[in-house]
Each structure stands twice: as structure tokens, then as C-alpha cells.
Amino acid sequence: MKHIFSILLISLLGIIQLSCGAKNDKDTNPVEEKKEEQHENGNTATLTNAQIQSIGIQTGVIEEKQLTASIRANGALRVPNQNKASVNSLYSGIVRSLLIQPGNTVKKGEVIATIANPEFIRSQEEYLSISPRIVLAEQEYNRQKELNAGNAGALKNLQAAESDLRTLKTRKAALEQQIELMGINAASLSNGKLISVLSLRTPIGGIVSNVSVKMGSYVDLNTPVAEVVDNSQLHLDLFVYEKDLPKLKNNQSIHFTLTNNPGKEYDAEIYSLGSTFEDESKAVSVHARVNGDKTGLIDGMNITALISLDKITTPAVPDEAIVTYQGQDYIFIVKDTHTESGDHSNEKAGDGSTFEKVPIAKGTSEVGYTQITVLKPIPADVKIVTKGAFFVLAKMTNSGDGEHGH
């Protein structure tokens, strides 16, 4: 692109030099030349009528065109909290085995690690030993009930037997719940088969995003072992300014790219519009579900989105009227027209014109026209360069370097 620009610039300078040479042969006026150069600065370029005609520069106005409008918005990929899981152990212990690593795909309920602790044995042992004690307590309660029925026993002995039996049953129920939370089926326990290693299972299926422990690590209730993310419900959180919110509605299509990898485009669809401003700003959160291929998309990635709107009438200029310089888009307006007759309406600009570059933001493009937003105030009926803007930019940048095309 730089090579092409250099060739065009050399061609332009040749044309300008020939035009200036022809004019100087007719009338060499240093005062006029000085006057022309006064217009040359970092934002303007002045060309004579001969130069304008040789290059083919044409002017017009910013038109109102019916285009399919769009809104550009920034945001990030998000996964709902119900589709994220931090896998913790309800009981402390030492990591005996670790069966996953980041990037692995796991299913709901899959064992990802095992935890060992002698306390696990004690809970199971107490659970198994309490059953015979309950049998004896029931026998004592029945005996005291018979004695009390025959007025042969004291009421307080019956009440004590009933209390002991109730306490033992309550303790057994509590131990059974503890064992179930360990992932052990209490009904399957036997005196000779106790479990000393607990299996840690993931509560959701998805991708393992992080593993926080290693073999031999000590974990407790506050130690996350791993994190799992289910990307099936991946969505966009976009931030749209208040003035654009009325233009949006559910089911509108969105095309977006990753900010750091704009080469691939993805599709999404709006499903929810926010009702509050984000972080004391004038931006409102808009949520959209990601459709189709989600390969390469990860929770937290920054994205740039283009939200498609209906056809609207909007300020637009021909595509040729827009130039890009140092990363910014511009159009050129006719700042001043020098004519012998004083007529400023001639689109070919009488004896010469001064053009000023004005920064713009581009919108949607369609049928040779591009939607624009002018980023500085300009007169409502101002003339703009509609054809040949590239050559005006070349003249301006050459003049800015201290060289004038004369």
C-alpha cells in the first residue's frame, strides 16, 4: 500500500508542478504564491483550478441516504454463574489422585480427584457400631414399657429408655447424612469394607478451566480443587449508549469478532435489554446469545460487535469521499473558494480552493455510500470532496512535510 501511495504521490506532484509551471509562465506573482501557501497547514491543502481539473476532483454535499444502519458496540463474552462451578471438598484431606488437567472435557458427576483422611473411617465405624446399640435401646424401651403397664416399673425409667433410643436414632441419621455427603452409600457399608478415600465429583459438565491443587496437597472446605465452565450457554454482554437503546429489540442479529483476533466473524442474537446504567456511565448492558460455532470462544474475551438495524435515512457520502490517515477516517470540506467573479457555487471551484480534512466515524456501507458521523462542527450546507479525496490527502501530507507542489 505504501508503494502504491508513493507512485500516486509522485504522479500528483508531477501534475501539480506542470500546472504551476504553466501558470508561472503566464503570471509570476510572488504575492499570490505567498497567499496560496498561507493556507497550507496540517489540516488543509490548497489547489488551483488547473490542478483540480487535472486530478479530476469533484465536490458535492453530505447526502441523506436510506441505508441499512448498524450500531458498533464493545463488550465481552460471559458465561452465566449457573454454568460455572468451583469444585471443593466438603471434608479436609490429602489429594491421593488427580484425574484432570486444564482443557479436559468432563461430564456431570465425573470423578476428578480422590481425597484421603483417617477421619473418614471413624465416621463410618461409628455409623456401623450404632446400629447394635439401637437394637439394645429398643429392647430396653420395650421392657420398661411392659413393666410400667403392669405397675412394676418406675415411669422415669421408661422415659429414660425412650430418650436414649431417640438420641441414638438421631445420631444414626446424622452420621448417615455425613456419609452420603462423602459420596458413600451408607446402605452398602459392612463391617469389613470401609472406605478411606473419597471421590470428588464435578457438579456440572464442561471444560476444566483451572486446577488449583497437586498430588499430596492438603485441601479443606475453603480450598478450590478445580474450576469447570460450561460454554454451551456462552453469551455477549454489550455496552450500548442510552441514545441507541430505543433502536434495539429482542431477536436482532449481531455479528461480532474477537478484539484481538478480528479475522473470524461470529453470530449472536439479542435476548435481553438492560434497564439500568452500568458503573455510573450512560451505557446500558445488552445481552445476546451466541449462535453456531463457538470454537475458540472463552469466558472473559473482549469483542467488537456490529448490531444490524432497520433501513434508516442517515447522513452518507460516496465511498471515494472517505480517506484514512494515521488510523483516523476523514472527509475533506471546501474551506475557501477563490474565484474571479466571486461565485462560490461552481463545483469545479473557479481559480482554486482550500480543502480542510474533518474527522468522521464510519457506519454501515451500502450501494457505494457509507454512513458517517462528523466528529467536529461543520456548516450545514458545506461542500465536500466527493471524488479525488485521496489526491487532496496526498497534497496535504506533502505540504505538511515542508514541501509545496509548485
C-alpha positions in Angstrom: 0.0 0.0 0.0 2.9 2.4 0.8 4.4 1.6 -2.6 1.2 2.4 -4.4 0.8 5.6 -2.4 4.3 6.7 -3.3 3.6 6.2 -7.0 0.4 8.2 -6.9 2.1 10.9 -4.9 4.9 11.2 -7.4 2.2 11.4 -10.2 0.3 14.0 -8.3 3.4 16.2 -7.8 4.2 15.9 -11.5 0.8 17.1 -12.4 0.9 19.9 -9.8 4.4 21.0 -11.0 3.2 21.1 -14.6 0.1 23.1 -13.7 2.1 25.6 -11.6 4.7 25.9 -14.3 2.0 26.8 -16.8 0.6 29.4 -14.5 4.0 30.9 -13.7 4.8 31.3 -17.4 1.7 33.4 -17.7 1.9 35.4 -14.5 4.6 35.1 -11.9 3.3 36.8 -8.9 5.1 36.1 -5.6 2.3 37.8 -3.6 -0.3 35.4 -5.0 2.0 32.4 -4.3 2.6 33.5 -0.8 -1.2 33.9 -0.3 -1.8 30.4 -1.5 0.9 28.9 0.8 -0.7 30.6 3.8 -3.5 28.1 3.5 -1.1 25.1 3.7 -1.1 23.6 7.2 -1.6 20.2 8.8 -5.3 20.1 8.1 -5.7 21.9 4.8 -4.5 21.7 1.2 -4.9 24.4 -1.5 -5.1 23.6 -5.2 -5.6 25.8 -8.2 -8.4 25.3 -10.7 -5.9 23.8 -13.2 -4.8 21.2 -10.6 -8.4 20.4 -9.6 -9.3 19.8 -13.2 -6.2 17.8 -14.0 -6.7 15.5 -11.0 -10.5 15.2 -11.5 -11.6 16.4 -8.1 -15.3 16.8 -7.7 -17.4 18.3 -4.9 -20.9 17.8 -3.6 -22.7 17.7 -0.3 -23.3 15.3 2.5 -26.5 13.5 1.4 -29.3 11.8 3.3 -29.4 8.2 2.1 -31.6 5.2 3.1 -29.1 2.6 4.3 -29.3 -0.5 6.5 -27.9 1.1 9.6 -25.9 -0.6 12.3 -24.5 0.2 15.8 -21.0 -0.6 16.8 -20.5 -1.7 20.4 -17.9 -3.2 22.6 -18.3 -5.9 25.2 -17.2 -9.2 26.5 -18.1 -12.9 26.4 -19.7 -14.2 29.5 -20.9 -17.5 30.9 -23.8 -17.4 33.5 -22.8 -18.3 37.0 -25.1 -21.3 37.0 -22.9 -22.7 34.2 -19.6 -22.3 36.2 -18.5 -24.5 39.0 -15.8 -24.3 41.6 -15.2 -27.9 42.8 -14.5 -28.1 46.5 -14.2 -30.9 49.0 -16.7 -30.9 51.9 -14.1 -32.7 54.0 -10.4 -32.0 54.6 -7.8 -34.4 53.5 -4.8 -35.1 51.2 -5.1 -35.3 47.5 -4.5 -39.0 46.7 -5.1 -38.8 42.9 -5.8 -36.1 40.4 -7.6 -37.2 37.2 -7.9 -33.9 35.3 -5.9 -31.1 33.8 -6.9 -27.7 32.3 -8.6 -28.1 29.0 -10.1 -31.5 29.7 -13.8 -32.1 29.0 -15.7 -33.6 31.9 -19.3 -34.9 32.4 -21.6 -34.0 35.3 -20.8 -36.4 38.2 -17.4 -37.5 36.8 -14.7 -38.2 39.4 -11.9 -35.6 39.1 -9.8 -36.4 42.2 -9.7 -38.5 45.4 -9.2 -37.3 48.9 -7.8 -39.4 51.8 -8.3 -38.8 55.6 -8.4 -41.3 58.5 -11.4 -39.4 59.9 -13.5 -40.8 57.1 -13.0 -44.3 58.6 -14.1 -43.1 62.1 -17.4 -41.7 60.8 -18.2 -45.0 59.0 -17.1 -47.0 62.0 -19.4 -45.0 64.4 -22.3 -45.4 61.9 -21.9 -49.2 61.8 -21.5 -49.5 65.6 -24.5 -47.5 66.4 -27.0 -50.0 64.9 -26.5 -52.7 67.6 -26.8 -50.0 70.3 -30.1 -49.0 68.8 -31.3 -52.7 68.9 -30.4 -52.9 72.6 -32.1 -49.5 73.3 -35.3 -50.6 71.6 -35.3 -53.8 73.7 -34.8 -51.8 77.0 -37.6 -49.4 76.0 -40.0 -52.2 75.3 -39.1 -53.9 78.6 -39.7 -50.7 80.6 -43.0 -50.1 78.7 -44.2 -53.6 79.8 -43.1 -53.1 83.4 -44.8 -49.7 83.5 -48.0 -51.2 82.1 -48.1 -53.8 85.0 -47.2 -51.1 87.5 -44.0 -53.0 88.2 -41.6 -50.3 86.9 -41.0 -46.6 87.5 -42.2 -44.1 85.0 -38.8 -42.3 85.0 -37.1 -45.5 83.8 -39.4 -45.7 80.8 -38.8 -42.1 80.0 -35.0 -42.5 80.2 -35.2 -45.6 77.9 -37.3 -43.7 75.4 -34.9 -40.7 75.5 -31.8 -42.9 74.9 -33.5 -44.7 72.0 -34.4 -41.3 70.4 -30.9 -40.0 70.8 -29.3 -43.0 69.2 -31.7 -42.8 66.2 -30.9 -39.1 65.8 -27.2 -39.8 65.8 -27.5 -42.5 63.3 -29.5 -40.3 60.9 -26.8 -37.5 61.2 -24.0 -40.0 60.5 -25.9 -41.4 57.5 -26.2 -37.8 56.1 -22.4 -37.2 56.7 -21.5 -40.4 54.9 -23.8 -39.6 52.0 -22.2 -36.2 51.6 -18.8 -38.0 51.4 -20.2 -39.8 48.3 -20.5 -43.1 50.1 -23.7 -45.2 50.0 -24.4 -45.9 53.7 -26.5 -48.9 52.8 -23.6 -50.6 51.1 -21.2 -50.4 54.2 -20.3 -53.6 56.0 -18.0 -54.3 59.0 -15.2 -55.5 56.7 -15.4 -52.9 53.9 -14.9 -49.3 54.9 -13.9 -46.6 52.5 -10.8 -44.5 53.3 -10.6 -42.5 50.1 -13.4 -40.1 48.9 -14.2 -39.4 45.3 -14.5 -35.7 44.4 -17.1 -35.3 41.6 -17.9 -32.3 39.4 -21.4 -30.9 39.8 -21.6 -29.8 36.1 -20.2 -30.9 32.8 -17.9 -28.6 30.7 -14.3 -27.6 30.2 -11.8 -27.7 33.1 -10.6 -24.1 33.2 -8.3 -24.3 36.2 -6.8 -26.9 38.6 -5.6 -25.4 41.9 -4.0 -28.4 43.6 -1.4 -31.0 43.0 -0.8 -34.5 44.2 -0.3 -34.6 48.0 -1.9 -31.1 48.5 -3.9 -30.7 51.7 -7.4 -29.4 51.0 -10.3 -28.3 53.1 -13.7 -26.7 52.6 -12.1 -23.4 51.6 -9.7 -24.9 49.1 -11.0 -24.9 45.5 -9.7 -28.0 43.7 -10.7 -27.1 40.2 -13.0 -24.9 38.1 -15.3 -26.1 35.4 -17.0 -23.9 32.8 -19.9 -25.0 30.6 -19.6 -22.8 27.4 -22.9 -24.1 25.9 -24.7 -21.0 27.4 -22.0 -18.5 26.4 -23.4 -15.1 25.7 -22.4 -11.5 24.9 -22.5 -8.6 27.4 -22.5 -5.5 25.2 -22.5 -1.9 26.4 -24.8 0.4 24.3 -25.2 4.1 24.9 -28.6 5.4 26.1 -29.3 7.2 22.8 -29.0 4.0 20.8 -31.1 1.8 23.2 -34.5 2.6 21.6 -33.2 1.3 18.3 -32.6 -2.2 19.8 -35.1 -5.0 20.3 -35.0 -8.7 21.1 -34.0 -11.2 18.3 -31.9 -8.6 16.5 -28.9 -10.1 14.7 -25.4 -9.3 15.8 -22.1 -10.0 14.0 -19.0 -9.9 16.2 -15.3 -10.5 16.2 -12.7 -11.0 18.9 -10.9 -7.7 19.6 -7.5 -9.4 19.5 -8.4 -11.7 16.5 -10.7 -9.9 14.1 -10.1 -12.4 11.3 -13.1 -14.6 12.2 -16.7 -13.4 12.5 -19.3 -15.0 14.8 -23.1 -14.6 15.1 -25.3 -13.8 18.0 -28.9 -12.7 18.7 -30.2 -10.2 21.4 -32.4 -11.8 24.0 -32.4 -9.2 26.8 -32.0 -5.4 27.1 -30.7 -4.0 30.4 -32.8 -1.5 32.4 -30.0 0.2 34.5 -26.8 2.1 33.7 -23.5 0.3 34.2 -21.0 1.7 36.7 -22.4 5.2 36.8 -22.0 5.5 33.0 -24.5 6.3 30.3 -24.1 2.7 28.9 -26.7 0.0 29.3 -25.9 -3.7 29.2 -27.4 -5.7 26.3 -27.3 -9.5 26.4 -27.1 -11.7 23.3 -26.8 -15.5 22.9 -24.0 -16.8 20.7 -25.3 -18.9 17.8 -23.5 -21.5 15.7 -19.8 -22.4 16.1 -18.3 -21.4 19.5 -14.8 -22.8 18.8 -12.1 -20.5 20.2 -14.5 -18.5 22.4 -13.7 -18.3 26.1 -15.4 -16.6 29.0 -14.0 -13.1 29.5 -12.7 -12.4 25.9 -13.2 -8.9 24.7 -15.3 -8.5 21.5 -16.3 -5.9 19.0 -19.9 -6.2 17.7 -22.0 -4.7 14.9 -25.7 -4.7 15.6 -27.9 -4.7 12.5 -30.8 -2.2 12.4 -33.6 -1.5 10.0 -33.2 0.8 7.0 -33.0 4.4 8.1 -32.3 7.7 6.4 -28.9 8.8 7.6 -26.1 11.2 6.5 -23.9 9.5 4.0 -21.1 10.2 1.5 -19.7 8.3 -1.5 -17.1 5.7 -0.5 -14.5 7.6 -2.5 -15.0 10.7 -0.3 -13.5 9.0 2.7 -9.8 8.7 3.3 -7.9 7.1 6.2 -4.8 8.9 7.6 -2.8 7.6 10.7 -5.7 5.3 11.7 -8.4 8.0 11.6 -11.1 8.4 8.9 -11.6 11.8 7.3 -13.6 13.7 4.6 -12.5 17.0 3.0 -14.7 20.1 3.1 -14.3 23.1 0.8 -13.0 25.6 3.3 -12.5 28.5 0.9 -13.0 29.0 -2.9 -11.1 31.7 -4.8 -13.0 32.9 -7.9 -12.6 36.0 -10.0 -16.3 36.5 -10.3 -17.0 35.9 -6.6 -19.3 32.9 -7.5 -18.8 30.2 -4.9 -21.3 27.8 -6.3 -19.2 26.3 -9.1 -18.5 22.7 -8.1 -15.2 22.8 -10.0 -14.0 25.7 -7.9 -13.0 28.7 -10.0 -9.4 29.7 -9.7 -8.6 27.5 -6.7 -9.9 26.0 -3.5 -8.7 25.3 0.0 -9.8 21.9 1.4 -9.9 21.0 5.1 -9.9 17.5 6.4 -12.6 16.7 9.0 -12.6 13.6 11.2 -15.5 11.3 10.9 -16.7 7.9 12.3 -17.9 5.4 9.6 -21.1 3.4 9.9 -22.6 0.9 7.5 -21.8 0.8 3.8 -24.2 0.1 1.0 -24.6 0.7 -2.7 -21.4 2.8 -2.9 -22.3 5.1 0.1 -21.1 5.0 3.7 -22.9 6.3 6.7 -20.8 8.9 8.6 -20.9 10.8 11.8 -18.9 14.1 11.7 -16.7 14.5 14.8 -16.5 18.3 14.7 -19.0 21.0 13.9 -19.2 22.0 10.2 -21.7 24.2 8.3 -24.9 22.5 7.3 -24.6 23.3 3.6 -20.8 22.9 3.3 -19.3 21.4 0.1 -17.2 18.2 0.4 -14.9 16.4 -1.9 -16.8 13.5 -3.4 -14.1 12.3 -5.8 -10.4 12.6 -5.7 -10.1 12.9 -1.8 -7.0 10.6 -1.9 -5.2 13.2 -4.1 -6.1 16.0 -1.8 -4.7 14.0 1.1 -1.5 13.4 -0.8 -1.2 17.2 -1.5 -1.9 18.0 2.2 0.6 15.4 3.6 3.3 16.5 1.1 2.8 20.2 2.2 2.9 19.2 5.8 6.4 17.8 5.3 7.6 21.3 4.3 7.4 20.7 0.5 5.0 22.5 -1.7 3.9 21.3 -5.1 4.8 24.3 -7.2 
